[in-house]
Amino acid sequence: MNGTAHLVNSWNEWDPLREIVVGVADNACFEPREPGHRPQPRGKDGGAFPTGPKPPEMIDRANEQLAGLVSLLRSHGVTVRRPEAPRLAEPVRTPSFEVPHQYCVVCPRDVMITVGHEIVEAPMSRRARYFEYQAYRKLVYEYWNADPRAVWTVAPKPSMADSIPDLAWVSPTSAGEGNAS
């Protein structure tokens, strides 16, 4: 932490940036198929979308890009905080759903945003990202405990139960495997 009493403080997008959270690509996986989301290969012949952990060379390239961003930010005097890389290749099971693995933690802004003195934590729309917030919780607790003005709001998380999506609208062509989840 930078020792300032008011760490959580963002009122616009043009004041000088003082501190930021940048994600990590370690342990990233390809998004699994789930109801309502069918990842598709980009620019290829439409073959099967990869599953499971991303190859080490892909993770290394992503981390290299993130390191370049971190270096640039630090060269401008910005304090950069990073989450610890969680284990993402393990299955996730809740009472309402399960997925074979999680996705990644490279985009903290997808999970949380600061508005004024408030950190807003959003629920994710995909099962593989349901617990993504956990990678950032240690940092959020540090901000919350260090800044007496900080407010931390957590939106309700959806159940994402198998019974919720109406897959009747999915065509066999667009789903790749019909209505199978």
N, C-alpha and C positions, 0 to 999 in steps of 0.2 A: 504494500500500500504506500501511497505517496505522503502520508502523514497529514493531509488536509482533513479538517473536520467535516467538510461537506463533499464527500466523494461522489455521491449520486446526484448529478446535476447536468441535465441536458435539456435545453429549452428551444434549440433550433438546430439547423444543419449547417450553419456557416460560421459559427464561432470557432476559434482554434480548438482542435482536438487535443485533449490532455491525456486521456487514458482510454484503452479499448481492449476488448477480449477478442482474440483471434483463435479459431479452432485448430484442430490437429487432424491429420489424415490417418494416423496410426490405427491399425486394426480395422480399417473400413471394409465394408462388404458391399456387394451388389444388392440392390433392392430386391427383396423377394416378391413374388406375385402374391396378391391378396385381393379380397373382394374390392372391387372399385378401382383397382390399380394394377395395370398390366404393363410393366416396363418393356420398352421396345428398343432394339439396337438402332443406333443412329447411322445413317448413310451406308448401311450394309445391305445385303440381299434379303433381309428379313429373317435371318436364322434365329435360333433360340437365344434368348437373353441369358447371359451368364448368371450363375448363382454362387452363393458362398463368398468367402473372403476374396478381396481384390488381390491381384498379383503384386508381389513386393515391388516390382519396377514401377507399377502404376502408383502405388502408395508413395514411393520415393519421389516420383515426379510431382505429385500433389504436395508433398511436404516441402519440396524445393520451392515451389511457387509460394506456399504459405510463408516460408522462411524469407523469401524475397520481399513479401509484403511487410513482414515484421521488421526486417532490416530498414526498409524505406521509412516506415513509421518511426522507428527509433532514431533514425538520422534526423528527423524533424522534432526530436525531443518528446515524442509521445511514449508514455508508459504502456507497455503491451503485456497483458496477462494471458495465460494459456491454460486450458483445462488439462487434466490428466487424461490420457487415452484409456477409455474403458474397454473391456473385453466385449467385442460385438459379435463374434462368430458363434456364440452359444445360443441355443433356443430360448425363446421368451414365452412364458405361459402365464396367463392371467385367468381368472374365473370365466372371462367372456371370449377369449381368443388365444391363439398361439401362432407364433411365426418361427421359422427355422433359425433365424438370426436377425440382428439389428442392421442398421445402415451405416451411418458415420456421424462424426461430430465436427464437421468442418465449417458449419454455418451458424454461429451463435445467434445471429440476428433473426434466424428463422424461429428460434426458441424464446428469445427474450429481447425486449427493447426498453430503453430508458426514455421516459417522458417526464420532464421536470425532475422531481425528486423520487419518482416512482419507477421501480423495475417491474415490468409486466411480463409474466411468463405465460406463454401461449401453449395450448394443447396442440399436439401434432395431429395431422390428418391421416397419417398412415401408421399401421400397426408396428412396422419395423422402426418407427421413430418415436413410439409412445414413451419410452423411457430416456430419450435423448437429453432431456433436461438434467438428468442426474450427473452428467459430465460437468455441468456448470454450477451445481448446487454449492460446492465448497466455496467457489468465488462469490456467489451471491450471498452466502452466509457471512463471508468476510466483509463485504460492502455493507450489508444490513447491520452487522454488529458494530462496525466502525463509524457509521454515519447516523447520528440520532434523528436526523430528518428523513432518512430513507424510508420509503414505503415499498413493500413487496407484495404484489398482487398476483395470485395464481388463479388462472381461469379454470373452471371445471374441466376435467378430462372426460371425453366420451367413453362409453363402454366398448365400442367397436365390436359388439357381439355379432356372431355369424348371422343372426336373425334380422339384423337391421338393414343391410343393403338389399335393394331390389335389383337382382341381376337379370331380370327378364328383359331389360332394355339392351343388354350386351349381346351383340351379334357374334356368331361363331367366328367370323372373319376378324372383327376388332379385338376379340378376347383371345384369339390364338387357340383356345381349347374350349370354345363354347361357353357355357355357363358354369363350368367347374371353377371352384375357388381353390 
